[in-house]
Amino acid sequence: MSWQPELDELNQRKAFAAAMGGADKVKRQHDAGRLTVRERIDQMLDAGSFHEVGELSGIGEYDPQGKVKTVTPANCVFGRGKVDGRPVVVVGDDFTVRGGSADASISAKPLMAEEMAQAYRLPIIRIIEGSGGGGSVKTIETKGASNLPGGVGGTKGFYMMTANLAEVPVVGLGLGSVAGLGAARLASSHFSIMTRESAMFVAGPPLVARLGQPLTKQELGGADIQTRAGAIDLAVDTEADAFAAARRFLSYLPSSVHSLPPVTPCDDDPERGDEFLLSAIPRNRRQVYKMRPIVESVVDKGSFFEMGRNFGRSIIAGLARLQGHPVMVFASDPHHYGGSWNAETCQKVVRFVDLAETFHLPVVYLMDCPGFLIGLEAEKTATIRHGVRAMAAMNQTTVPWCTMIVRNAFGVAGAAHQPGGRLSLRYGWLSAYWGSLPLEGGIEAAYRADIDAAADPKAKLEEIEARLNALRSPFRSAEKFWVEEIIDPRKTRSLLCEFARLAQPALSTGKTPLAMRP
């Protein structure tokens, strides 16, 4: 009278699910150097923490007596688990079952994963390969009709894909060829990662070839292309590297917008001063220097986690900790356009300012910006429109903000260094240099009559430049309280750690009224 027969069938059906697309398809996945979706989930999560939902879903085959012969599982695997002891939702595509296409998908599964993340306020990790449950021309035949995009529940799926950006941390991992809906799911994340052997595109090489563009997967959507375009934040060598990066990213963020970022113990002295900072900025204003060592010096040792390095390269952006407090860091990179902001840089600023505002991260900006990029290319790419969007994003923030002006602050972009209309902290280094526009090039225009009338025009130009440079000393601005403080650069870490401590009680939880967009 026991339920042993049903228990036996349950275990049999679980075995069908564990077999995925079959031994041959699993071997093909391994031969290509890629893990299966279940192996990926096991490596992404804390050992033994995965609780699967919908394990038995799929398409069954039955004998004449109605007894199950086999079940082809749905090509979506999802459930709950833990990352560093914190609960998360994970959802992954099974490429061994029809290459992750719509023919073998059950759309309710990835939708429920998104709903679960939102309802229980948990981060969601999307492991994506193939079309992510998206289109396949075979679907017309298998379904007997052509799908209308967004129809039959699809609209809600698209809605949830982006709506969670305003609710919980969303991580996307592209681990193979990712196309169509899969590409949309990967791009619609707070942090996107792909392995260097992977590729992402709206449509793959066979479709693009019909446009007269015969390209390989890597030529069309490889890691170099997608990270430089800003569609992907990070490219890594191995799947293990991707899992490690995802875990590290999540460690800086709260589980949802309804809590604050976690403060962790820190044994790095907040009063530590680095002697190299005193000479880090060259006296020659035309000489470039490396900003990343400065960032590494002032944040907690080993805590800087850069994102989007290959896109908008005149701004460095990433997460870091100050005395254990997570913060968003922006830093100018004079190796690219001298630190000037072009259209891509402005887009990058908007995205990461939105991330900081969404998850209640105080912002630190190490500034060396001579203004917006000028010239024909800047005008063709609408740099000024993207620039004012970046300024608007800053002004709409509510999180605490601290700016260290390390060298240049000029023009309209120079004004985009702190939110307007509310208190923020601002310090100038001894090397700071600011104004409406740089003297170079401006003197000739403003003093043309004096220079032309001089017996020695070159000497006159040098005389005027020396006089104006004396007036442009940051100490003159401090006298008028146009800048609040001029500091010894070696005090930067101490002041930033103090900022992080001051910011903590000023942080509040909840959903920002300006929801983040991809």
MARVEXDREN-979475 format. One line per 8 residues: number of its first residue (from 0); their letters; for each residue y negated, z, x of C-alpha. Coordinates in steps of 0.25 Angstrom, whole numbers, plus 5000, padded with zeros to 4 digits. Layout:
NUM) a) Y:Z:X | ...
This chain:
0) mswqpeld) 5000:5000:5000 | 4991:4999:5012 | 4980:4989:5015 | 4987:4984:5028 | 4989:4969:5023 | 4974:4968:5021 | 4971:4976:5034 | 4980:4966:5041
8) elnqrkaf) 4972:4954:5035 | 4959:4961:5039 | 4964:4961:5053 | 4969:4947:5053 | 4955:4942:5048 | 4948:4950:5059 | 4957:4943:5069 | 4952:4930:5063
16) aaamggad) 4938:4934:5065 | 4941:4938:5079 | 4947:4925:5082 | 4934:4918:5079 | 4935:4903:5080 | 4949:4904:5086 | 4954:4905:5100 | 4950:4891:5104
24) kvkrqhda) 4936:4892:5100 | 4935:4906:5107 | 4940:4900:5120 | 4930:4888:5118 | 4919:4899:5117 | 4924:4906:5130 | 4926:4893:5137 | 4911:4890:5135
32) grltvrer) 4908:4903:5141 | 4903:4910:5128 | 4908:4922:5121 | 4913:4923:5107 | 4904:4929:5096 | 4913:4941:5096 | 4913:4943:5111 | 4898:4941:5111
40) idqmldag) 4896:4952:5100 | 4905:4962:5108 | 4897:4960:5121 | 4883:4961:5113 | 4886:4974:5106 | 4891:4988:5111 | 4906:4988:5113 | 4913:4990:5100
48) sfhevgel) 4901:4991:5091 | 4902:4978:5083 | 4905:4979:5069 | 4907:4965:5063 | 4903:4961:5049 | 4910:4950:5042 | 4921:4949:5052 | 4931:4942:5041
56) sgigeydp) 4921:4931:5037 | 4925:4917:5038 | 4934:4906:5032 | 4948:4910:5029 | 4960:4901:5027 | 4971:4906:5018 | 4986:4902:5015 | 4991:4898:5001
64) qgkvktvt) 4994:4913:4998 | 4979:4916:5001 | 4982:4923:5014 | 4972:4921:5025 | 4977:4912:5037 | 4964:4912:5045 | 4949:4915:5044 | 4939:4907:5052
72) pancvfgr) 4928:4917:5054 | 4913:4915:5051 | 4906:4911:5064 | 4896:4923:5063 | 4900:4937:5068 | 4891:4949:5065 | 4891:4964:5064 | 4885:4976:5069
80) gkvdgrpv) 4886:4982:5083 | 4878:4990:5093 | 4869:4986:5106 | 4867:4998:5115 | 4871:5007:5104 | 4861:5001:5094 | 4866:4994:5081 | 4864:4979:5080
88) vvvgddft) 4869:4967:5072 | 4875:4956:5079 | 4879:4942:5074 | 4885:4931:5081 | 4890:4916:5080 | 4904:4913:5082 | 4904:4899:5089 | 4919:4899:5089
96) vrggsada) 4919:4896:5074 | 4913:4883:5071 | 4903:4884:5082 | 4895:4894:5074 | 4891:4884:5064 | 4888:4885:5049 | 4902:4880:5045 | 4908:4894:5049
104) sisakplm) 4897:4903:5046 | 4895:4913:5035 | 4880:4914:5034 | 4880:4928:5027 | 4885:4934:5041 | 4873:4931:5050 | 4864:4934:5038 | 4871:4947:5036
112) aeemaqay) 4869:4950:5051 | 4854:4948:5049 | 4854:4956:5037 | 4861:4968:5043 | 4852:4968:5055 | 4840:4969:5046 | 4846:4979:5036 | 4851:4989:5046
120) rlpiirii) 4839:4986:5056 | 4848:4981:5067 | 4845:4971:5079 | 4853:4958:5077 | 4860:4950:5088 | 4863:4936:5085 | 4873:4929:5094 | 4872:4914:5091
128) egsggggs) 4880:4902:5095 | 4881:4889:5088 | 4872:4886:5076 | 4873:4901:5071 | 4879:4898:5058 | 4870:4886:5057 | 4872:4872:5054 | 4883:4862:5055
136) vktietkg) 4885:4848:5049 | 4899:4852:5046 | 4894:4862:5036 | 4890:4851:5026 | 4905:4847:5025 | 4910:4861:5025 | 4900:4866:5015 | 4900:4854:5007
144) asnlpggv) 4885:4853:5007 | 4873:4853:5016 | 4867:4866:5019 | 4852:4868:5015 | 4846:4876:5027 | 4842:4890:5022 | 4851:4888:5010 | 4862:4897:5005
152) ggtkgfym) 4857:4910:5011 | 4852:4903:5024 | 4838:4906:5021 | 4841:4921:5021 | 4848:4919:5035 | 4836:4912:5040 | 4827:4923:5035 | 4835:4934:5041
160) mtanlaev) 4836:4927:5054 | 4821:4929:5056 | 4818:4941:5047 | 4826:4950:5056 | 4816:4947:5067 | 4806:4956:5060 | 4817:4967:5058 | 4827:4969:5070
168) pvvglglg) 4829:4964:5084 | 4836:4950:5084 | 4843:4945:5096 | 4849:4931:5097 | 4859:4927:5107 | 4862:4912:5109 | 4875:4911:5116 | 4879:4896:5115
176) svaglgaa) 4874:4884:5108 | 4864:4889:5097 | 4859:4879:5087 | 4852:4878:5073 | 4853:4891:5065 | 4859:4898:5078 | 4846:4894:5086 | 4837:4899:5075
184) rlasshfs) 4845:4912:5075 | 4843:4913:5090 | 4829:4910:5090 | 4826:4920:5079 | 4827:4932:5087 | 4819:4942:5095 | 4827:4939:5107 | 4835:4927:5110
192) imtresam) 4845:4925:5121 | 4854:4913:5125 | 4864:4911:5136 | 4860:4900:5146 | 4872:4892:5142 | 4868:4892:5127 | 4859:4883:5120 | 4850:4884:5107
200) fvagpplv) 4844:4872:5099 | 4840:4869:5085 | 4850:4858:5085 | 4860:4854:5096 | 4862:4842:5106 | 4870:4833:5096 | 4858:4834:5086 | 4848:4833:5096
208) arlgqplt) 4854:4821:5102 | 4852:4813:5090 | 4837:4815:5093 | 4839:4807:5106 | 4840:4820:5114 | 4854:4821:5121 | 4853:4835:5126 | 4864:4846:5130
216) kqelggad) 4863:4859:5124 | 4856:4865:5136 | 4846:4854:5137 | 4843:4856:5122 | 4843:4871:5120 | 4847:4878:5133 | 4842:4892:5137 | 4831:4886:5146
224) iqtragai) 4825:4878:5135 | 4826:4889:5124 | 4820:4900:5133 | 4809:4891:5138 | 4806:4887:5123 | 4806:4902:5119 | 4817:4900:5109 | 4826:4909:5117
232) dlavdtea) 4821:4922:5124 | 4832:4923:5135 | 4843:4915:5142 | 4854:4922:5149 | 4866:4918:5157 | 4878:4925:5149 | 4881:4930:5136 | 4882:4944:5142
240) dafaaarr) 4867:4942:5146 | 4863:4939:5132 | 4870:4951:5126 | 4863:4960:5137 | 4849:4954:5134 | 4851:4956:5119 | 4855:4970:5122 | 4843:4973:5131
248) flsylpss) 4833:4966:5121 | 4838:4975:5110 | 4836:4988:5118 | 4821:4986:5117 | 4820:4985:5102 | 4822:4994:5090 | 4834:4990:5081 | 4824:4986:5071
256) vhslppvt) 4809:4986:5068 | 4811:4999:5061 | 4813:5007:5074 | 4806:5007:5087 | 4811:5001:5100 | 4820:5011:5107 | 4814:5020:5119 | 4824:5022:5130
264) pcdddper) 4824:5032:5141 | 4817:5027:5154 | 4818:5032:5168 | 4807:5023:5174 | 4795:5031:5177 | 4784:5027:5168 | 4774:5030:5179 | 4780:5021:5189
272) gdefllsa) 4770:5012:5196 | 4774:5000:5203 | 4765:4997:5216 | 4768:4982:5215 | 4759:4982:5202 | 4747:4984:5210 | 4748:4971:5217 | 4756:4963:5207
280) iprnrrqv) 4744:4955:5202 | 4739:4946:5213 | 4724:4947:5216 | 4723:4931:5216 | 4722:4928:5201 | 4729:4915:5203 | 4741:4921:5209 | 4753:4923:5200
288) ykmrpive) 4762:4935:5200 | 4775:4940:5194 | 4773:4948:5181 | 4788:4952:5178 | 4788:4962:5190 | 4776:4968:5184 | 4783:4970:5170 | 4795:4975:5177
296) svvdkgsf) 4787:4985:5185 | 4780:4991:5173 | 4791:4992:5162 | 4803:5001:5163 | 4812:4996:5175 | 4821:4985:5170 | 4816:4986:5156 | 4809:4972:5155
304) femgrnfg) 4817:4962:5146 | 4810:4949:5146 | 4811:4939:5135 | 4807:4924:5133 | 4805:4923:5148 | 4805:4907:5148 | 4795:4905:5136 | 4780:4908:5136
312) rsiiagla) 4781:4912:5151 | 4767:4916:5153 | 4771:4929:5146 | 4783:4938:5149 | 4788:4945:5137 | 4799:4956:5136 | 4804:4970:5133 | 4803:4982:5142
320) rlqghpvm) 4802:4997:5142 | 4791:5007:5146 | 4797:5021:5148 | 4808:5016:5139 | 4799:5011:5128 | 4802:4996:5124 | 4790:4987:5125 | 4787:4972:5124
328) vfasdphh) 4781:4967:5137 | 4772:4954:5139 | 4768:4950:5153 | 4760:4938:5158 | 4767:4929:5168 | 4757:4922:5177 | 4767:4913:5182 | 4766:4905:5169
336) yggswnae) 4752:4899:5166 | 4746:4910:5173 | 4750:4919:5162 | 4742:4911:5151 | 4748:4910:5138 | 4753:4896:5133 | 4759:4894:5119 | 4773:4898:5123
344) tcqkvvrf) 4768:4911:5128 | 4760:4914:5116 | 4773:4912:5107 | 4780:4921:5116 | 4770:4932:5115 | 4770:4931:5100 | 4785:4932:5099 | 4786:4945:5108
352) vdlaetfh) 4774:4951:5102 | 4781:4950:5089 | 4794:4956:5095 | 4786:4968:5100 | 4779:4970:5086 | 4792:4968:5079 | 4800:4979:5087 | 4788:4989:5090
360) lpvvylmd) 4787:4986:5105 | 4774:4990:5112 | 4769:4978:5120 | 4765:4978:5135 | 4757:4966:5140 | 4755:4963:5155 | 4744:4953:5154 | 4740:4942:5164
368) cpgfligl) 4735:4931:5154 | 4724:4921:5158 | 4724:4915:5144 | 4730:4905:5136 | 4736:4893:5143 | 4725:4881:5143 | 4727:4866:5143 | 4732:4855:5135
376) eaektati) 4746:4861:5134 | 4741:4874:5129 | 4733:4866:5118 | 4745:4858:5114 | 4754:4870:5112 | 4743:4878:5104 | 4742:4889:5114 | 4730:4895:5107
384) rhgvrama) 4737:4896:5094 | 4750:4902:5100 | 4740:4911:5108 | 4733:4917:5095 | 4747:4919:5089 | 4750:4928:5101 | 4737:4935:5099 | 4740:4937:5084
392) amnqttvp) 4754:4942:5087 | 4748:4953:5097 | 4737:4957:5087 | 4747:4959:5076 | 4756:4968:5084 | 4756:4983:5081 | 4764:4988:5093 | 4757:4995:5105
400) wctmivrn) 4752:4985:5116 | 4748:4987:5130 | 4742:4977:5140 | 4741:4977:5155 | 4732:4966:5159 | 4737:4963:5173 | 4729:4951:5176 | 4723:4940:5167
408) afgvagaa) 4718:4941:5153 | 4709:4929:5149 | 4705:4922:5137 | 4711:4922:5123 | 4725:4925:5128 | 4719:4936:5137 | 4715:4943:5124 | 4730:4942:5119
416) hqpggrls) 4734:4954:5127 | 4734:4965:5116 | 4733:4966:5101 | 4719:4966:5095 | 4714:4976:5085 | 4722:4988:5090 | 4724:4997:5102 | 4732:4993:5114
424) lrygwlsa) 4732:4997:5128 | 4727:4988:5139 | 4726:4989:5154 | 4721:4980:5165 | 4727:4979:5179 | 4718:4979:5191 | 4721:4964:5192 | 4717:4961:5177
432) ywgslple) 4707:4950:5175 | 4702:4945:5161 | 4691:4938:5154 | 4688:4927:5144 | 4693:4916:5154 | 4697:4917:5169 | 4685:4914:5178 | 4693:4903:5185
440) ggieaayr) 4687:4890:5178 | 4678:4898:5169 | 4667:4900:5180 | 4664:4886:5182 | 4662:4884:5167 | 4653:4896:5165 | 4645:4895:5178 | 4645:4880:5179
448) adidaaad) 4629:4879:5180 | 4629:4890:5191 | 4640:4884:5199 | 4634:4870:5199 | 4620:4875:5203 | 4625:4883:5215 | 4624:4877:5229 | 4638:4881:5231
456) pkakleei) 4646:4880:5218 | 4659:4885:5224 | 4652:4897:5229 | 4645:4900:5216 | 4658:4899:5209 | 4664:4909:5218 | 4652:4918:5216 | 4653:4918:5201
464) earlnalr) 4668:4920:5201 | 4667:4932:5210 | 4656:4938:5201 | 4664:4936:5188 | 4676:4941:5195 | 4669:4954:5198 | 4665:4956:5184 | 4679:4953:5179
472) spfrsaek) 4685:4965:5186 | 4694:4973:5176 | 4686:4985:5179 | 4673:4978:5173 | 4681:4977:5160 | 4686:4991:5161 | 4671:4996:5162 | 4668:4990:5148
480) fwveeiid) 4682:4995:5143 | 4686:4980:5140 | 4699:4984:5147 | 4704:4999:5145 | 4710:5002:5158 | 4712:4995:5172 | 4725:5001:5178 | 4732:5001:5191
488) prktrsll) 4744:4992:5189 | 4753:5002:5194 | 4750:5011:5182 | 4755:5000:5172 | 4769:5006:5169 | 4763:5020:5167 | 4753:5014:5157 | 4763:5005:5150
496) cefarlaq) 4773:5017:5149 | 4762:5025:5143 | 4759:5014:5133 | 4774:5014:5129 | 4773:5029:5126 | 4760:5027:5118 | 4766:5016:5110 | 4778:5023:5106
504) palstgkt) 4772:5031:5094 | 4764:5019:5090 | 4776:5011:5087 | 4780:5009:5073 | 4792:5004:5066 | 4794:4993:5055 | 4793:4978:5053 | 4781:4972:5058
512) plamrp) 4773:4964:5047 | 4773:4952:5056 | 4788:4949:5057 | 4792:4942:5070 | 4796:4928:5070 | 4805:4921:5080
